[in-house]
Amino acid sequence: MANFNTNQARHLYVALDVKTLSSQTTDPATVLTTAGDIALVADEDKHIAFVYRNADGIITRSDMIDTAKIQYITKAEAADLATPLNKKTITLASGVTLASLVGKQIQLTIVLREFVGLDYSENYPLVVNVSCNSTNTASAAAFYAALKSEVDDAIKQFKSAPFATSSSGSGLVLTEAAQQWVADKFEADPIHFDVFCSELEATGEPWGNVVMASAGTSITGDFKIADLERFSYRERSEVYGMTVWPYNYERKYLVNPVAGTNTFGMLTIQYYYSGNAEDIQKSPRTIQIAAADEDVAALKTAIDAVIAGGEESEGEETP
């Protein structure tokens, strides 16, 4: 189950569409008609708030934020929230030939880092052995295929493969892979790993060389946002979690991640509340809005306009 830092208060709104309220007297229910609709409202004192229809169809509103107390506003595009994947390519080390390996046994050790499974956790080593003979050293392709076969056998024990394997005459490639995502249980984050080649007795040097590079693929950030959506509601009250089952509230969610699809960017507003006299201590708060890139940009532009000097008159809202 994913956990996030909340500091003192952190709220997430999943916005599927940005709407406009024509005035402060407009009934938001007539404009925010669909779950995920959101609108930015502002007053003449440069206070802003978000009016929102949540997944249950209820109209809600964020804090009324004094823009003078906003510490920063950031936006991230959907592609930037994706988790890039790496790959490791194993080839023969310089000076090592296939012929020199015949009759020898070599090892490849793959250490899964920060791996959590049913019966093990932390670093988990996978050790594979290849007995080199005239058949599996007949060509580079045959050698790396034999190595791949042993690695594939070693990872059969996992419900979700910790990495993907491929081989050719150019080497054995191990690529980080998204893990099976289960809402409120398992994250889609990849399992990082290190690769080590055993030393040859004759030289005391590793038989292979390992090179890491970008795989050119990534895991959509929508999985992480789906985790955050669930975490945010659990943080608001135990009734949103399973700790009070069977009396827990069955919350509806708006983020349904699909592998390979980057849907949501993120607008983050960091601000604080402070009062008078003994209440002057700044209480940090965070509001985040997950939305399509163009909606994130539009909301930030509208907020910047309010901060810049109230170009909008009282009652006028976001684009």
Buried (B, 14 or more C-beta within 10 A) or exposed (E): BBEEEBEEBBBBBBBBBBBBBEEEEBEBEEBBEEBBBBBBBBBEEBBBBBBBBBBEEEBBEBBEBBBEBBEEBEBBBBEEBBBEBBBBBBBBBEEBEBEBBBEBEBBBEBBBEEBEEEEEEEEBEBEBEBEBEEEBBEEBEBBBBBBBBBBEEBBEEBEEBBBBBEBEEEBBBBBBBBBEBEBEEBBBBBBBBBBBBBEBEEEEEBBBBBEEEEBEBBBBBBBBBBBBBBBBBBBEEEEBBEEEEEEBEEBEEBBEBEEEEBBBBBBBBBBBBEEEEEEEEEBBBBBBBBBBBEBBBBBBEBBEBBBEEBEBEEBBBBE
